[in-house]
Amino acid sequence: MTKQRKEQRTFASKTEDYYIDKNGLLVFTEHYLKKRGYCCQNGCRHCPYGFKK
């Protein structure tokens, strides 16, 4: 893992809004999606509104 990649993981783990998954994708948390206040209907992994694609 590169130094830049480690820094990205460290930064992402410090927020409750998103994290970086094992494939390097940014994943929004349920907390963030609730805070945003609406469903985007994109089938988010942690959708608190029950939307499934």
C-alpha positions in Angstrom: 0.0 0.0 0.0 1.4 3.4 -0.9 1.9 6.2 1.6 -0.8 8.3 -0.1 -3.3 5.3 0.1 -2.6 4.9 3.8 -3.2 8.6 4.4 -6.5 8.3 2.5 -7.6 5.3 4.7 -6.6 7.1 7.8 -8.5 10.3 6.9 -11.6 8.3 5.9 -11.6 6.3 9.1 -11.8 9.5 11.1 -15.1 10.6 9.8 -18.6 9.2 10.5 -19.8 10.2 7.0 -18.0 7.7 4.8 -15.3 5.1 4.7 -13.1 3.5 2.0 -14.0 -0.2 1.4 -11.5 -2.9 0.5 -11.9 -2.1 -3.2 -11.0 1.5 -2.7 -14.5 2.8 -3.1 -15.9 5.6 -1.0 -19.0 4.4 0.9 -21.4 6.7 2.6 -22.5 5.6 6.1 -26.1 5.4 7.2 -25.4 8.4 9.5 -24.4 10.6 6.6 -27.4 9.5 4.4 -29.8 10.3 7.3 -28.1 13.7 7.8 -28.4 14.4 4.1 -32.2 14.0 4.5 -33.4 12.4 1.3 -33.0 9.3 -0.8 -31.0 9.6 -4.0 -32.3 6.3 -5.4 -28.9 5.1 -6.4 -29.0 1.9 -4.2 -26.5 3.1 -1.6 -25.1 0.2 0.5 -26.3 1.7 3.8 -29.5 3.4 2.6 -31.7 4.2 5.6 -34.7 4.8 3.4 -35.1 1.2 2.2 -34.4 1.8 -1.5 -33.0 -1.2 -3.3 -32.1 -1.4 -7.0 
